[in-house]
Protein backbone atom coordinates (compact mmCIF):
# COMPACT_ATOMS: atom_id res chain seq x y z
CA UNK A 1 0.00 0.00 0.00
CA UNK A 2 1.21 3.49 -0.91
CA UNK A 3 0.39 6.85 0.64
CA UNK A 4 0.54 10.36 -0.78
CA UNK A 5 -0.50 13.80 0.42
CA UNK A 6 -1.89 16.57 -1.80
CA UNK A 7 -1.88 20.18 -0.60
CA UNK A 8 -4.84 22.50 -1.18
CA UNK A 9 -3.06 25.68 -0.11
CA UNK A 10 -3.91 27.56 -3.32
CA UNK A 11 -7.69 27.03 -3.04
CA UNK A 12 -10.39 27.24 -0.40
CA UNK A 13 -10.56 23.77 1.22
CA UNK A 14 -14.19 24.29 2.17
CA UNK A 15 -15.02 24.93 -1.49
CA UNK A 16 -13.10 21.80 -2.49
CA UNK A 17 -14.61 19.47 0.12
CA UNK A 18 -18.12 20.94 -0.07
CA UNK A 19 -20.78 21.56 2.54
CA UNK A 20 -20.80 18.64 4.99
CA UNK A 21 -18.03 17.11 2.84
CA UNK A 22 -20.51 16.55 0.00
CA UNK A 23 -17.87 16.85 -2.73
CA UNK A 24 -15.40 14.73 -0.76
CA UNK A 25 -18.04 11.99 -0.67
CA UNK A 26 -18.29 12.19 -4.48
CA UNK A 27 -14.51 11.79 -4.69
CA UNK A 28 -14.63 8.75 -2.41
CA UNK A 29 -17.36 7.13 -4.53
CA UNK A 30 -15.27 7.68 -7.66
CA UNK A 31 -12.29 5.88 -6.06
CA UNK A 32 -13.83 3.26 -3.72
CA UNK A 33 -10.59 1.25 -3.47
CA UNK A 34 -8.71 4.18 -1.93
CA UNK A 35 -8.74 5.44 1.61
CA UNK A 36 -9.21 9.20 1.33
CA UNK A 37 -8.85 11.48 4.35
CA UNK A 38 -9.13 15.26 4.59
CA UNK A 39 -6.82 17.05 7.02
CA UNK A 40 -7.14 20.82 7.01
CA UNK A 41 -5.61 21.95 3.73
CA UNK A 42 -4.45 18.46 2.77
CA UNK A 43 -5.86 15.28 1.26
CA UNK A 44 -4.25 11.97 2.18
CA UNK A 45 -4.61 9.08 -0.29
CA UNK A 46 -3.82 5.48 0.67
CA UNK A 47 -4.03 2.47 -1.65
CA UNK A 48 -2.64 0.93 -4.82
CA UNK A 49 -0.17 3.16 -6.73
CA UNK A 50 -2.18 3.12 -9.98
CA UNK A 51 -5.36 4.16 -8.17
CA UNK A 52 -3.50 6.93 -6.34
CA UNK A 53 -2.07 8.16 -9.64
CA UNK A 54 -5.54 8.39 -11.22
CA UNK A 55 -7.03 10.13 -8.19
CA UNK A 56 -4.13 12.57 -7.96
CA UNK A 57 -4.54 13.54 -11.63
CA UNK A 58 -8.24 14.31 -11.10
CA UNK A 59 -7.64 16.21 -7.86
CA UNK A 60 -5.00 18.37 -9.53
CA UNK A 61 -7.46 19.10 -12.34
CA UNK A 62 -10.05 20.17 -9.76
CA UNK A 63 -7.47 22.39 -8.08
CA UNK A 64 -6.72 24.05 -11.44
CA UNK A 65 -10.42 24.66 -11.99
CA UNK A 66 -10.83 26.19 -8.52
CA UNK A 67 -7.75 28.37 -8.95
CA UNK A 68 -9.28 29.90 -12.07
CA UNK A 69 -12.96 30.00 -11.08
CA UNK A 70 -12.99 30.26 -7.29
CA UNK A 71 -15.81 27.74 -6.90
CA UNK A 72 -17.08 24.53 -8.42
CA UNK A 73 -20.58 23.07 -8.25
CA UNK A 74 -21.12 19.44 -7.27
CA UNK A 75 -22.24 18.83 -10.85
CA UNK A 76 -18.99 20.14 -12.37
CA UNK A 77 -17.00 18.43 -9.61
CA UNK A 78 -18.51 15.11 -10.65
CA UNK A 79 -18.08 15.80 -14.38
CA UNK A 80 -14.40 16.66 -13.97
CA UNK A 81 -13.88 13.43 -12.04
CA UNK A 82 -15.70 11.53 -14.77
CA UNK A 83 -13.54 12.75 -17.67
CA UNK A 84 -11.22 10.02 -18.90
CA UNK A 85 -8.89 11.91 -21.21
CA UNK A 86 -7.01 15.15 -21.78
CA UNK A 87 -10.11 16.70 -23.35
CA UNK A 88 -11.44 17.18 -19.83
CA UNK A 89 -8.78 19.83 -19.27
CA UNK A 90 -10.02 21.82 -22.25
CA UNK A 91 -13.64 21.40 -21.20
CA UNK A 92 -13.29 22.59 -17.63
CA UNK A 93 -10.03 24.41 -16.98
CA UNK A 94 -10.09 27.84 -18.58
CA UNK A 95 -6.64 27.79 -20.14
CA UNK A 96 -7.53 29.31 -23.48
CA UNK A 97 -9.34 32.67 -23.42
CA UNK A 98 -10.39 32.06 -27.02
CA UNK A 99 -12.72 29.32 -25.73
CA UNK A 100 -15.01 31.97 -24.26
CA UNK A 101 -18.10 32.44 -26.42
CA UNK A 102 -19.31 35.61 -24.72
CA UNK A 103 -18.75 37.59 -21.55
CA UNK A 104 -22.01 38.27 -19.77
CA UNK A 105 -22.92 40.88 -17.15
CA UNK A 106 -20.36 41.29 -14.36
CA UNK A 107 -17.69 39.64 -16.51
CA UNK A 108 -19.22 36.18 -16.37
CA UNK A 109 -17.70 33.98 -19.08
CA UNK A 110 -19.95 31.70 -21.11
CA UNK A 111 -18.27 28.77 -22.82
CA UNK A 112 -18.91 25.22 -23.94
CA UNK A 113 -18.39 22.99 -20.91
CA UNK A 114 -18.59 19.44 -22.28
CA UNK A 115 -17.11 17.56 -25.21
CA UNK A 116 -20.35 17.52 -27.21
CA UNK A 117 -21.06 21.18 -26.48
CA UNK A 118 -17.62 21.98 -27.91
CA UNK A 119 -18.46 19.87 -30.97
CA UNK A 120 -21.63 21.90 -31.29
CA UNK A 121 -19.58 25.12 -31.33
CA UNK A 122 -17.20 23.74 -33.96
CA UNK A 123 -20.12 22.47 -36.05
CA UNK A 124 -21.81 25.89 -35.98
CA UNK A 125 -18.59 27.57 -37.09
CA UNK A 126 -18.30 25.27 -40.10
CA UNK A 127 -21.95 24.79 -41.13
CA UNK A 128 -24.96 27.00 -41.75
CA UNK A 129 -27.51 24.61 -40.21
CA UNK A 130 -26.90 22.51 -37.09
CA UNK A 131 -29.25 20.02 -35.48
CA UNK A 132 -28.44 19.58 -31.76
CA UNK A 133 -30.39 16.66 -30.32
CA UNK A 134 -30.28 15.49 -26.72
CA UNK A 135 -32.09 15.24 -23.38
CA UNK A 136 -32.97 18.03 -20.98
CA UNK A 137 -30.14 19.82 -19.22
CA UNK A 138 -27.42 19.12 -21.77
CA UNK A 139 -26.94 22.80 -22.64
CA UNK A 140 -28.36 22.68 -26.18
CA UNK A 141 -30.35 25.89 -25.93
CA UNK A 142 -27.82 27.73 -23.78
CA UNK A 143 -24.93 26.96 -26.12
CA UNK A 144 -27.01 27.88 -29.16
CA UNK A 145 -27.98 31.24 -27.64
CA UNK A 146 -24.34 31.91 -26.71
CA UNK A 147 -23.31 31.26 -30.31
CA UNK A 148 -26.00 33.64 -31.54
CA UNK A 149 -24.94 36.39 -29.11
CA UNK A 150 -21.31 35.93 -30.12
CA UNK A 151 -22.24 36.28 -33.80
CA UNK A 152 -24.16 39.48 -33.05
CA UNK A 153 -21.33 40.98 -31.02
CA UNK A 154 -18.83 40.05 -33.74
CA UNK A 155 -21.16 41.68 -36.31
CA UNK A 156 -21.31 38.43 -38.26
CA UNK A 157 -25.10 38.86 -38.26
CA UNK A 158 -27.41 41.83 -37.80
CA UNK A 159 -30.08 40.16 -35.71
CA UNK A 160 -30.98 37.14 -33.60
CA UNK A 161 -34.29 35.35 -33.97
CA UNK A 162 -35.27 32.82 -31.30
CA UNK A 163 -38.38 30.75 -31.79
CA UNK A 164 -40.24 27.83 -30.22
CA UNK A 165 -43.44 25.97 -31.05
CA UNK A 166 -46.16 27.19 -28.64
CA UNK A 167 -47.14 23.70 -27.55
CA UNK A 168 -48.52 23.03 -24.10
CA UNK A 169 -46.37 20.64 -22.04
CA UNK A 170 -49.15 18.87 -20.21
CA UNK A 171 -50.91 21.98 -18.92
CA UNK A 172 -53.16 24.62 -20.43
CA UNK A 173 -52.30 28.30 -20.54
CA UNK A 174 -55.24 29.27 -22.73
CA UNK A 175 -57.35 30.67 -19.91
CA UNK A 176 -54.64 32.84 -18.37
CA UNK A 177 -55.36 36.57 -18.39
CA UNK A 178 -53.46 38.97 -20.64
CA UNK A 179 -52.85 39.66 -24.29
CA UNK A 180 -51.34 37.23 -26.79
CA UNK A 181 -47.76 38.11 -25.84
CA UNK A 182 -48.45 37.53 -22.15
CA UNK A 183 -50.03 34.16 -22.92
CA UNK A 184 -47.16 33.03 -25.14
CA UNK A 185 -44.20 34.35 -23.09
CA UNK A 186 -44.24 31.40 -20.62
CA UNK A 187 -43.36 29.10 -23.54
CA UNK A 188 -40.43 31.34 -24.46
CA UNK A 189 -39.12 32.01 -20.92
CA UNK A 190 -36.06 29.72 -21.20
CA UNK A 191 -34.82 31.81 -24.13
CA UNK A 192 -35.17 35.02 -22.11
CA UNK A 193 -33.32 33.38 -19.20
CA UNK A 194 -30.36 32.45 -21.41
CA UNK A 195 -30.17 35.97 -22.82
CA UNK A 196 -30.27 37.46 -19.31
CA UNK A 197 -27.04 35.57 -18.54
CA UNK A 198 -25.25 37.00 -21.57
CA UNK A 199 -26.45 40.57 -22.18
CA UNK A 200 -26.88 43.41 -19.65
CA UNK A 201 -30.54 44.18 -18.95
CA UNK A 202 -30.51 47.69 -20.43
CA UNK A 203 -28.81 46.56 -23.63
CA UNK A 204 -31.08 43.55 -23.95
CA UNK A 205 -34.09 45.82 -23.58
CA UNK A 206 -32.74 48.03 -26.36
CA UNK A 207 -32.11 45.06 -28.63
CA UNK A 208 -35.62 43.75 -28.02
CA UNK A 209 -37.28 47.12 -28.62
CA UNK A 210 -35.40 47.63 -31.90
CA UNK A 211 -36.00 43.99 -32.97
CA UNK A 212 -32.29 43.28 -33.19
CA UNK A 213 -33.24 40.35 -30.97
CA UNK A 214 -36.63 38.85 -31.63
CA UNK A 215 -38.31 36.08 -29.64
CA UNK A 216 -41.49 34.73 -31.19
CA UNK A 217 -43.59 31.57 -31.57
CA UNK A 218 -42.75 29.39 -34.55
CA UNK A 219 -46.06 30.23 -36.26
CA UNK A 220 -44.85 33.85 -36.62
CA UNK A 221 -42.05 32.72 -38.96
CA UNK A 222 -44.40 31.83 -41.80
CA UNK A 223 -43.95 33.93 -44.94
CA UNK A 224 -40.71 35.57 -43.84
CA UNK A 225 -37.22 35.51 -45.34
CA UNK A 226 -34.57 35.75 -42.65
CA UNK A 227 -31.37 37.35 -43.99
CA UNK A 228 -28.24 38.29 -42.01
CA UNK A 229 -29.62 36.51 -38.96
CA UNK A 230 -28.73 33.85 -36.43
CA UNK A 231 -31.90 31.81 -36.01
CA UNK A 232 -32.61 29.24 -33.30
CA UNK A 233 -35.54 26.84 -33.34
CA UNK A 234 -35.76 25.49 -29.80
CA UNK A 235 -37.85 22.51 -28.61
CA UNK A 236 -38.12 21.39 -32.23
CA UNK A 237 -39.50 17.99 -31.19
CA UNK A 238 -42.80 19.85 -30.73
CA UNK A 239 -42.86 21.06 -34.33
CA UNK A 240 -44.70 19.11 -37.01
CA UNK A 241 -43.13 18.03 -40.28
CA UNK A 242 -44.65 20.98 -42.14
CA UNK A 243 -43.58 23.46 -39.46
CA UNK A 244 -39.94 22.36 -39.56
CA UNK A 245 -39.95 22.49 -43.36
CA UNK A 246 -41.47 25.98 -43.15
CA UNK A 247 -38.80 27.09 -40.68
CA UNK A 248 -35.86 25.71 -42.68
CA UNK A 249 -37.08 27.35 -45.87
CA UNK A 250 -37.17 30.78 -44.14
CA UNK A 251 -33.37 30.88 -43.97
CA UNK A 252 -31.97 33.60 -46.21
CA UNK A 253 -28.60 35.01 -47.26
CA UNK A 254 -25.81 35.15 -44.66
CA UNK A 255 -27.91 33.31 -42.10
CA UNK A 256 -27.16 30.49 -39.68
CA UNK A 257 -29.65 28.25 -37.91
CA UNK A 258 -29.50 25.88 -34.97
CA UNK A 259 -32.36 23.48 -34.34
CA UNK A 260 -32.46 21.95 -30.86
CA UNK A 261 -34.73 19.23 -29.55
CA UNK A 262 -35.27 16.19 -27.37
CA UNK A 263 -37.06 13.34 -29.12
CA UNK A 264 -37.97 11.76 -25.76
CA UNK A 265 -40.09 14.79 -24.72
CA UNK A 266 -42.65 15.26 -27.47
CA UNK A 267 -45.70 17.22 -26.23
CA UNK A 268 -47.70 17.18 -29.45
CA UNK A 269 -51.23 15.72 -29.43
CA UNK A 270 -51.25 11.96 -29.99
CA UNK A 271 -52.55 12.23 -33.55
CA UNK A 272 -49.63 14.48 -34.57
CA UNK A 273 -46.08 13.29 -35.24
CA UNK A 274 -42.95 15.27 -34.47
CA UNK A 275 -41.19 16.48 -37.59
CA UNK A 276 -37.78 16.51 -35.93
CA UNK A 277 -36.99 12.83 -36.42
CA UNK A 278 -37.79 13.00 -40.12
CA UNK A 279 -35.78 16.20 -40.60
CA UNK A 280 -32.67 14.77 -38.97
CA UNK A 281 -33.03 11.61 -41.07
CA UNK A 282 -33.62 13.03 -44.56
CA UNK A 283 -31.25 16.01 -44.21
CA UNK A 284 -28.33 14.08 -42.77
CA UNK A 285 -26.20 13.89 -45.93
CA UNK A 286 -26.57 17.46 -47.18
CA UNK A 287 -23.38 19.51 -47.25
CA UNK A 288 -23.64 22.46 -44.87
CA UNK A 289 -26.07 20.70 -42.51
CA UNK A 290 -24.65 18.76 -39.58
CA UNK A 291 -25.97 16.89 -36.56
CA UNK A 292 -24.69 16.80 -33.00
CA UNK A 293 -25.94 14.24 -30.49
CA UNK A 294 -25.76 15.17 -26.80
CA UNK A 295 -26.34 12.69 -23.96
CA UNK A 296 -26.44 12.41 -20.18
CA UNK A 297 -22.69 13.04 -19.98
CA UNK A 298 -23.38 16.60 -21.18
CA UNK A 299 -25.86 17.40 -18.40
CA UNK A 300 -24.86 20.67 -16.76
CA UNK A 301 -27.75 21.07 -14.34
CA UNK A 302 -27.97 19.48 -10.89
CA UNK A 303 -25.91 16.28 -10.75
CA UNK A 304 -29.08 14.26 -10.05
CA UNK A 305 -30.49 15.20 -13.46
CA UNK A 306 -28.05 12.76 -15.07
CA UNK A 307 -29.33 9.93 -12.85
CA UNK A 308 -32.94 10.91 -13.57
CA UNK A 309 -32.34 10.82 -17.35
CA UNK A 310 -30.73 7.37 -17.10
CA UNK A 311 -33.65 6.05 -15.04
CA UNK A 312 -36.22 7.28 -17.57
CA UNK A 313 -34.14 5.90 -20.46
CA UNK A 314 -34.05 2.47 -18.84
CA UNK A 315 -37.79 2.56 -18.24
CA UNK A 316 -38.38 3.56 -21.88
CA UNK A 317 -36.20 0.65 -23.05
CA UNK A 318 -38.18 -1.77 -20.86
CA UNK A 319 -41.45 -0.51 -22.33
CA UNK A 320 -40.14 -0.85 -25.88
CA UNK A 321 -38.96 -4.39 -25.18
CA UNK A 322 -42.37 -5.28 -23.73
CA UNK A 323 -44.26 -3.88 -26.73
CA UNK A 324 -41.87 -5.58 -29.16
CA UNK A 325 -42.40 -8.91 -27.41
CA UNK A 326 -46.17 -8.44 -27.50
CA UNK A 327 -46.09 -7.70 -31.23
CA UNK A 328 -43.97 -10.78 -31.93
CA UNK A 329 -46.34 -13.18 -30.14
CA UNK A 330 -48.34 -15.45 -32.52
CA UNK A 331 -52.01 -14.49 -32.86
CA UNK A 332 -54.30 -16.50 -30.59
CA UNK A 333 -51.53 -17.38 -28.15
N, C-alpha and C positions, 0 to 999 in steps of 0.2 A: 504494500500500500504506500502511496506517495501523498505528500501534503504540499500545498502551496498557498501563499497569502497574496491577495490582490488589494492594493490600496485604493480608496475612494476619495483621496484628499482634494482632488480637483472638482468634485461635484458634491451636491448636497446628499448625504447618506439617506436622509429621510425620504427624499424624492426618489432615490434608487430603490430603497426597500419597500416603499409604499406605506399607506396607512394600515396599521396593524399587521405590518409585514406582508401585505397582500401581493406585492410584486415578487418578494422573496419566495413566497409559496409557489408562484408560477415558475420561478427558476428551479426550485426543487423538483417540481413535477416534470420539468423538461429533462432533468438529469437525475432520475430516481436511484441510480447506482452510486451516486456520490453523497458523501456527508458534507452538507453545506452549512456553515455557521457564520453569523454576522457578529462582529465585535467592533463596535464604535464605527470607525471609518475604514474598517477592513472586512474582507470576506475570506474565510478559510475554507479551502476545498480539500477533501480527503477521499482517495479512491484510486482507481486504475489510472495510469499515466495518460492513456489515450482519451479517457473520459474527461480528465482534468484539462487536457489540451483543448478539447472541443468547448468545454464550459468557459475556459479562460478567453478563448477567441470571441465568444458571444458577449461575455461581460465587458471586454474591452471595447467592443462595438457599441454597447449600451452607454459606456462611459463617454465615448466620442459623441454620441447623440446628445447626451445630457450637457456636455461641455458647450455644444453649439446652440442648443435650444432651451436649456435651463430646466425643462420638465419633460416628462414622457408619460403618456397615458398607459393604463394597463393593456389596452388594445395594441398600441405600438410596441410596448414592451414584449408582448407575446409574439407579435409578428417579427420583430427583430430576432428573437430567439429561434423562430421557426425557419428563417432563411438558411438555405443550405449551400450557398455559393457566394462568390464575391459580389454578385449583383445586389445583394442585400446592402452592401456599403453604399452603393449609388442610390438605392431606393430611400434610405433612411438618414444617412449622415450627409449633411449639407456641405459637401466638399467643393462642388462646382456651382458658382453663382449663376451660371448660364442655365442651370436646371430650373430656376424659378420661372414660373409662367407669368405671374403678376404679383405685385406687392399691393396688399389691401390696406385699409385704414390702419393707422398706428404702426405701419411698417410690417404688418403680418405678411409672410411669404406664403404663396400658394404654389404648390408643385405636385407633380405626380409622385405618389408614395409607394406604389407597388409595381411589380414587373409588368403586369398587363396594363396598368394605367400609363406607364411609360411607353408601352407599345402603341397605345391609343394616341399619345402625343405624336410619336413618330409617324404613325399612319396618317394623322390629320395634316402633318407637314408635307407629306408626299402625295396625298390623294385629295380629290375635291369632295368625295362623298365617303363617309365612314359609318358603318353600322357597328354599334357597341352594345353587345348583348350580354346580360348577366343578371344575377339576383340582386335583391335590395341591399343597399349599403356598400356596394362595391365601388362607389365613386364615379359612376358613369356620367350622371348629370353634372356633378360638381366639376369634373375634369373638362367636360364639354363646355361649360360656361366659362371656365378659366381660359380655355383656348380662344373662345370668342372675344373675351375681354382683352386678351393679349393682342389679337388681330386688330381690334379697334384702337388700342393704344399705339400700336405700331403703324397705324394708318394703312394697314393692308386691306381693310374694308371700311365702308362709310357708316355701316349700321349693323346692329345685332337684332335678329328676330328670333324670339323664343316662343315655341308653341307646344300645346298639348291637346289631345282629344278631351273634350269635356264629358267624360264618362264617369258615372257615379260608381264609387268603389264600395258597393254594398249598402249605401245609405242615400237618402234623397235630400237634395238641397233645393228642390223646386219650390217649396213653400216658405223659404226664408224671405224676410223682408228685404227691400232694396231694389236698385235698378239692375240691369243686366250685368254690368261690370261687377257689382257687389255680389251677385249670385255666382259669377264665374270665377272670381279671384281665389276662392278657396282651392279650386283645382290647380291654380297656377302658383300657389304660395311657395312651393319648394324652389321655383325659379327665382322668385324675389329673394328668398333666404340666401341662395348662392351669390346673387349679385351684391347683397348687403355685406358679404364677407370680402368683397373685392373692390368695391367702389365707394368712396365717401358718400354719405347720405345726400349732401347738397348737390354734388355732381351727378349722382344717380337721378335725383329729382329733375335736374336740368335735362339729362339725356332722355328721360321718359317724356318730359313735356315737349321736347322738340322731336320726338320719335326717332332719335338716334338709336335708342333701345326700345323695342316694341315687344310686349308680351301679350299674346292673344290666343284664343282657342283655334284649333286646327281649321274649323269651318270658315274662319275669316281669311284663310289663305287662298280660297277659290278665286280664280280669275286674275290673280296677280302675277307679275313677273318680278322676281327678286334679284336685282343686280347689285354688285358691289356690297354684298351682305354675307354675314356669317349666320347661318340659319340652323337652329336646333329643333328637332322634333323629339320631344321627350315622351316617355310612356307610350311608345309606338305600338306596343302589344294591344293597346285599346283602340287602334285605328283599323278600319276595314281595308280590304284590298283596294277598293276604289279611292279611299282617302289617302293611302300611302302613295298610290300612283299619282293622284292629284298633287300631293306635296312635292314629290320628286320632280314633276314636270313644271313646277314653279321656278326652279333654280335657273338664274340668268347668268349673264356675263360676270366674270370675276367674283364668283360666289362659291362658298364652301358650305357643306351641310353635314351635320352629325345626327344620326338617328339612334336613339337609345331605347332600350326596352328589356323587359323580363318576360319571357314566354311562359313562365310558371304563374304569372299573376294577371291573367286576362280577366277584365271586368265587363266585357261585352255581354249583352243578352245571349242566352243559350242558342238562339237561332242564327246568330251572327258569328262568323269566323274572323279571327285576327288576320290582318294582312301582312303582319311582320314576318311570319315564317315563310310565306311564299316569296316575299321580297328578298329576303336573305338567300333563298334558294335559287331563284331565277336570275339574280343580278350578281351572283358570286364570281363569275369569270369575265366581268367587264373591266377593262383597263380604266383606272381612275376611281374605281369603287373597291373598297376593302372592308374586311370584317374582323372585328376583335371580339374574342370571347373572354369574359371575365367570370371568375368563380369565387367560391367562399374564401379562398386565400387572399382575395383582394378586398375583403370586408374591412372598412375603416371606421365603422361605428363601434358600439360597445362590443367587447370581446365575446359576449354571449350570443351576439347576432350570428356569428359563424356557426356555433353549435345549433342554433335554432334552424338555420338554413339546412344543415346536414340532416337534422331530424325530419324536417318536412320532405327533403329529397328522398330519404329512405322510405318514408311512408308512401310517397308517390310511386316509388318503384315497386313496393309491395302491392299497391292497388293495381298497377299495370300488369304485374305478374298474375294476379288473381283473375283479372278480366281476360287476359290472354289464355289462361288455362280453361276458363269457362267457355270461351269461343272455340277452343280446340276439342271440347268434349263431343262425342258422337251424339246426334239427335236421338232422343228417347232414352238416353242413359240416365 
